[in-house]
Amino acid sequence: MSYPDALPGDAKRGKGLTVWFTGLSSAGKTTISRSVYETLRSRGHRVEWLDGDVVRRRLSKGLGFSKEDRDENTRRIGFVAELLTRNGVIVLVSAISPYRAVRDEMRAAIGNFLEVYVNAPLEVCQQRDVNGVYLRARTGQIHQVTGIDDPYELPLAPEVVCATDRETPPQSAAKVLGALDNFQNSLNYAADCSRSLLDVAS
């Protein structure tokens, strides 16, 4: 499968952006993010990947899983993503980030932002159970598991929806890369319009 060449790695021209993958545990966020990351790197783009599990171990080690702690974790990820985006980097975030309000808060703070809803039914996620989270929840070993005894608030208008129970990982990655291409085209169009207005004014 071929991917578009004209991607927003015109981070080289200072146009960074954040691609935020949200969804249940084992929906496929990490798999798709890794594929997109590797493709962008192979094309020479400046890209960083903030994975929720890694951030939990490194940046948010002291946080639990209450709503307040989950929101704080999302804000910490968003803070790093905003710094990188501001400096022309493509940032891939893969994190459950279950609450809509704080995701929208990060969108507003970062600006150049694409939301990717990695959608798989809970039953499918439980069958995959990559990290053993659902098994431990069913046996009472852990609580506050998103989708089980904690809510997941669906995105209302994500730029991309990846239905991973019906799509292959390459198909999902291609959708995300296509959205990146479209986003870059819109940025370029806006920049051209601004230059034209400045030319007229002068």
Buried (B, 14 or more C-beta within 10 A) or exposed (E): EEBBEEBBBBBEEEBBBBBBBBBBBBBBBBBBBBBBBEBBBEBEBBBBBBBBBEBBEEBBEEBEBEEEBBBBBBBBBBBBBBEBBEEBBBBBBBBBBBBBEBBBBBBEBBEBBBBBBBBBBBEBBBEBBBEEBBEBBEEEEBEBBBBBEBEBBEBEEBBBBBBBBEBEBEBBBBBBBBBBBBBBEEBBEEEEEEEEEEEEEE
